[in-house]
Amino acid sequence: MLTVKIIKHNLVINSKEMEVLMNEEDKILKTLKPDFGQLRLTNTMLNKSIIDANTSIRRFAKLFKIDFDKMVNGEKHILPATYEDGTVCNLSFYRTVNRGDRRLSISGIKKQAEEKDLIAFNYTLNKKTGKMAIVINVTAKANNRTQLHTDYKEVCYD
């Protein structure tokens, strides 16, 4: 039997515990609204802020009228958002200048997450301002490292 150990928060997680954690992550993802985005953080994403906008991220961006297919190289759109703890942040959706790669940058992510955490991008409907983007650390929630709040700070969309 192969046992995989991951050291996280000074805890050793074996393969069985990892399976339980991933099941908890799946349960959380099933509670999100349709068209949510998700990604698993790598060291490069955290330390260099280079995050490729995968299909789910591009679909999520379209909910806020940000369409990568219509963007030109060097174009950038900033979406105000909030972390689940109420901390305000910005999601920057952009195309790189030279090759036009589709990318995402998340302000303050190093304080909110760790390498290998699953991050979800969801939204809530606000009667006054419309949709409001929320960044959720699914792994932290599944690990009981954080609590989900429903009283999000107001952020303004232009």
C-alpha positions in Angstrom: 0.0 0.0 0.0 1.3 3.4 -1.0 1.0 6.1 1.6 1.5 9.7 0.5 2.3 12.2 3.2 1.9 15.9 2.9 3.1 18.2 5.6 0.8 21.2 5.9 0.3 23.4 8.9 2.6 21.1 10.8 0.2 18.2 10.2 1.0 15.0 8.3 -1.8 14.1 5.9 -1.8 10.5 4.6 -3.5 9.4 1.3 -6.7 8.5 3.1 -6.9 11.9 4.8 -6.2 13.5 1.5 -9.1 11.6 -0.1 -11.4 12.9 2.7 -10.1 16.4 2.2 -10.8 16.2 -1.5 -14.3 14.9 -0.9 -14.9 17.8 1.4 -13.7 20.2 -1.3 -16.1 18.6 -3.8 -19.0 19.1 -1.3 -18.2 22.8 -1.0 -17.9 23.2 -4.8 -21.4 21.7 -5.2 -22.8 24.5 -3.1 -21.5 27.3 -5.4 -23.6 29.1 -8.0 -23.3 27.9 -11.6 -20.4 29.2 -13.7 -17.9 29.5 -10.8 -14.2 29.4 -11.6 -11.6 27.3 -9.9 -7.9 26.7 -9.8 -5.4 24.8 -7.7 -2.6 27.1 -6.6 1.0 26.4 -7.5 4.2 27.9 -6.2 4.5 30.0 -9.3 1.0 31.3 -9.0 1.6 32.4 -5.4 5.1 33.8 -5.8 5.1 35.3 -9.3 1.4 36.1 -9.7 1.4 34.3 -13.0 -1.9 32.5 -13.3 -3.2 31.1 -16.6 -6.9 31.8 -17.0 -8.3 28.3 -17.5 -11.7 27.7 -19.1 -13.6 28.0 -15.8 -11.9 31.3 -15.0 -12.7 32.7 -18.5 -16.4 31.6 -18.1 -16.6 33.2 -14.7 -15.1 36.5 -16.1 -17.8 36.6 -18.7 -20.4 36.9 -15.9 -18.9 40.3 -15.3 -18.7 41.2 -19.1 -15.0 40.4 -19.3 -14.4 38.4 -22.5 -10.8 37.2 -23.1 -11.7 36.5 -26.7 -12.4 40.2 -27.4 -9.4 41.5 -25.5 -6.3 42.6 -27.4 -2.7 41.9 -26.2 -1.8 44.1 -23.2 -5.5 44.8 -22.3 -6.4 44.5 -18.6 -9.7 44.5 -16.7 -9.8 44.9 -12.9 -12.8 43.4 -11.0 -13.2 44.4 -7.3 -13.9 41.4 -5.2 -13.8 40.2 -1.6 -12.3 37.1 0.1 -14.7 35.1 2.2 -13.3 36.7 5.4 -14.4 40.1 4.1 -11.0 41.3 2.9 -11.4 43.4 -0.2 -9.2 42.4 -3.2 -8.9 42.9 -7.0 -9.1 40.3 -9.7 -7.1 41.4 -12.7 -7.9 39.7 -16.0 -5.4 40.4 -18.7 -3.7 39.4 -21.9 0.0 39.5 -22.0 1.7 42.1 -24.2 3.7 39.9 -26.5 2.0 36.5 -26.8 -1.4 37.4 -25.7 -1.6 34.7 -23.0 -4.8 34.9 -21.0 -3.9 35.5 -17.3 -5.4 36.3 -13.9 -3.9 38.1 -10.9 -5.4 38.0 -7.5 -4.4 40.7 -5.0 -3.5 39.6 -1.5 -3.6 35.9 -2.4 -0.4 35.1 -0.5 -2.1 36.1 2.8 -5.2 34.0 2.0 -3.9 30.8 0.6 -1.0 28.3 0.3 0.5 26.2 -2.4 -1.9 23.4 -3.5 -5.0 25.1 -2.1 -8.1 25.0 -4.3 -9.5 28.4 -4.9 -13.0 29.1 -6.2 -14.4 32.3 -7.7 -18.0 32.7 -7.0 -20.5 35.5 -6.8 -23.4 36.7 -4.7 -26.3 38.7 -5.9 -26.7 42.1 -4.3 -30.0 44.0 -5.0 -28.2 47.3 -5.0 -25.0 46.6 -7.0 -25.8 43.4 -8.9 -23.2 40.6 -8.9 -20.4 40.7 -6.4 -17.3 38.5 -6.9 -16.1 36.3 -4.0 -12.8 34.5 -3.7 -13.2 31.3 -1.6 -10.3 29.1 -0.4 -12.1 25.8 -0.7 -9.2 23.8 0.8 -9.0 26.1 3.9 -12.7 25.8 4.3 -12.6 22.0 3.9 -9.7 21.9 6.4 -11.6 24.2 8.8 -8.9 26.7 8.5 -11.4 29.4 7.7 -15.1 30.2 7.9 -17.4 31.3 5.1 -19.1 34.7 5.8 -22.2 35.9 4.1 -21.9 39.5 5.1 -19.5 40.6 2.4 -18.1 44.1 2.2 -19.6 46.2 -0.5 -17.3 46.7 -3.5 -18.0 49.0 -6.5 -18.1 47.9 -10.1 -17.7 50.5 -12.8 
